[in-house]
Amino acid sequence: MLAGASTASASPARLEIVGDACSLDTLDAQIAQLASTDDGEQPVRVETVRTADGVQANIWFPAGPEGQRGPRVVEASTCSQLTESAALVIAMALPERARADEPATRTVTSEVVAAGDTAVASNGEVAVEHPTHLGIYVSGGSGISTHGPRGRLLVGASARRGALSLGLEARVDADETYAISEMAGIQVSRAAAALGGCVHRGSFGVCGVASVGTIHGAGVGLHAARDVHTPMVATGLRLTWERTLVGPIAVRAYAEAQALLTETTFDVDLMPVWKSERVEGSGGLGLLARFL
């Protein structure tokens, strides 16, 4: 539902802003810094709405005595990004006055600027630049293998430019205890650092992930038991899904399959009691905070 309309005046645009998704308080000032015109103020209508991926602005410009052209659609992750992108679109489009002999029209083909991108209108077209946006995410989840599920905490940071992102993260798995007898067993845990590159489309992403870490094994109730750390190297494929909750905060879900390139076996009295899997799966749900 749209909020009541508000108006703001600053050369070269006379803005009418409707919608409750973003206030766009600084839009007028940003347009004034980017553009000037000798044609006087031109009326520009901006409607803001929330989307699954963030926020969106629909922008209409005058065309002839009675008509409008638009909307030009600008999508972004946050209100500040939306304000900057909308200001560029409006500043570059203001000189595009409709010719006097052109009939007035209420609708012209929409031009869409992808989420998180910066829009620049030129010669009636919208070109797209790709600034970098930073994000920090925390996820809780579970690893899955033939040994059973295990808890996992994942904390990471990523930098996104347009549809591409690069992330670095730390993973810690909960300790697992495997019984050898009623009184004895081994405890296995793991920790790793991972680097991932992703391609995003809308709310979804596909990532290639490489990780390096250690698997730790310790005897429980065993005579002369010792702790052992072995290296772990893995590579895998991850699917992600993100949906904005409020402002820069989004919910983030992922599912991943990875292949271990190293092998670890823990022995008790020369008998193997635990062996790492070649292929493992994991999934989780968490929060993502986006920053400029």
Sequence and secondary structure as in RCSB ss.txt:
>XXXX:A:sequence
MLAGASTASASPARLEIVGDACSLDTLDAQIAQLASTDDGEQPVRVETVRTADGVQANIWFPAGPEGQRGPRVVE
ASTCSQLTESAALVIAMALPERARADEPATRTVTSEVVAAGDTAVASNGEVAVEHPTHLGIYVSGGSGISTHGPR
GRLLVGASARRGALSLGLEARVDADETYAISEMAGIQVSRAAAALGGCVHRGSFGVCGVASVGTIHGAGVGLHAA
RDVHTPMVATGLRLTWERTLVGPIAVRAYAEAQALLTETTFDVDLMPVWKSERVEGSGGLGLLARFL
>XXXX:A:secstr
     EEEEETTEEEEEE SS   TTHHHHHHHH   SS  EEEEEEEEE SSSEEEEEEEEETTTEEEEEEEEE
ESSHHHHHHHHHHHHHHHTT    TTS   S    EEE TT EEEEETTEEEEE  EEEEEEEEEEEEESTT  E
EEEEEEEEEEETTEEEEEEEEEE  EEEESSSS EEEEEEEEEEEEEEEEETTEEEEEEEEEEEEEEEEES TT 
  EEEEEEEEEEEEEEEEEEETTEEEEEEEEEEEESS  EEEETTEEEEE  SEEEEEEEEEEEEE 
